[in-house]
């Protein structure tokens, strides 16, 4: 039962992480662009970033911690599978690399690009070209992050499809 709860928390954190990213792309960003007042848009971004940071980093931390626990609990299964099924091991390693990429992209966006962009907007001294460059970089990082998350979900699907993943022994 305990392992089921850990897996449930893992799924809840994953849905929170992915769902919030999709919501930001599909609803928040278009709504912010519709705001005509630059000051109102800036205030909204500041509030959203503060609140989203807690939600996002909390979900990501839960994902990593419960993911580690899931691997530890199934270590014996993985030892057997990795000995006999190279495809499963390869997909699992790709998934872990993508998770590391998501963490890195999130950190770069949260602690470098985002704060620089907000600081430039608050100072009012940045040129339009610099603001445009940082906004474009922010969007690119966000898109890469979302694509990596979608790829992780695909890898998880492949890992759960035993007809694909496990060779017949």
N, C-alpha and C positions, 0 to 999 in steps of 0.2 A: 504494500500500500504506500509506503514512504517513497519508493521510487516513482510511483505513479504521480504523486503530488509534485515531486521535483520536475518530472517531465511536463506536467500541467503548467507549472510556473514558467518553464522554458517556453512552452507554446504561447502562454499569455504575454510574456515579454517580447517574443517574436512578433506577435500580432500587434502589440503596442508600437514596437519599433517601425515595422513596415507600414502599418495603418497611419501612423502620424506622418511619415514621409509622404505617402500618397496624398493625405489630406493637405499637407503644405503645398504640394505641387498643384493639386487639382482645385483647391478652394482658397487657401490663404494668399498665395502669390497673385492670382488674378484679382482677388478682392483688394489687395494693397495697391495694385496697379490702377485700379479704378478710382482710388482716392486722388482727388485733384490737388489737395493741399499737401505740399512736401513736408511741412512740419508735422501734420497729423500722421502721415505715412511713417515718418521717422519714429514718432512716439509709439505707434503700433508695433513697429519692428522691434524696438527696444523691449517692450512688454512681452511680445511673443518669444523673443530670443531667451529672455530670462526664464520664462515658464517652460518653454520647450526644452531648454538645456537640462533642466531637472528631470523631465519625463524621458527625454532621449538617453541621457547618460545613465539614468537609473535602469531603464529597460536594457540597455547594452550591457551594463554590469551584471544584471540578472542573467542575461543570455550567456555571458562568458562563464559565470560561476556555475549555473545549472548545466551548461554544456560540459564543463570539466567533470562535474559530478556524474553526469550520464556516461561519460567515457570511463571513469573509474569504476562505476558499477557494472559496466559491460566489458571490462578489460578481458576477461576470459573469452567472451564471444569474439572480440576483435582479434585476439591472438590467433584463434582458429581460422577466422575469415581471412586475415591478412596472409596466413600461410598458404591458403588455397585459392584465393581469388584476388588477382592483381587489379582487376577493374574496380572492385569495391574499395581497395586501399587507395588507388589513384584518385577516385572521386572524393574520398574522405580527405585526402591531403589537399586537393584543389579547394574543397570547402573551407578548410582551415586557413589556407592562404587568402581566400576571399574575405574571411572574417577578419584577418589581420589587416587587409586593405581597407575594410570598412572602418575599423578602429582608427587607422592612420588618417583616412580621409576626414572622418568626423573630428578628430583632434585638430587637424590643420584648419578646417573650416571654423571650428568653435573657438580656437585659441589664437589663431594667427589672422586669417583672412577676415572673418567676421568682426573682430574688435578693431582692426585697421579701418575697415569700411565704415563702421559706426563712428570711430574717432574722426575720420575725415569729414563725415556728414555733420557732426556736431561742431567742428571747428569752423566750417564754412569757408575755409581757405583753399580747399582742394579744387583743382580745375576739373572741368567736365570730363576731360580725357582720362584723368586718374580715377575718378569715380566710376566711369564707364568700364575701365579695365578691371577694377576690383569687383564690380557687380558681375561682370562676365565671368571672372574667375570663380566667384561664389556660386554662380549657376552651374558652371562646369563641374566643380567639386560635388555639388548636390546631385547632378545627373549621374556622374560616375558612381557616387555612393548608392543611389537608387538602383542602377544597373547591377552593381555588385550584389546588392541585397536580392534582387530578382534571380541572379545566377546562383546564389546560395540556396534560395528556395527550390530552384531546379535541381541542384545537387542533392538536397534533402529528399526530393521526390525520387530521384534515381536510387539513392541509398535505401529507400523504403520499398522499392519495387524489386522483390527478391528474384523474380524471373529474369530481370535484367542483370542484377548485381551479382548474384551468386552462381558460380559455375556448378554444374551437377557433379557431385563427388561420387 
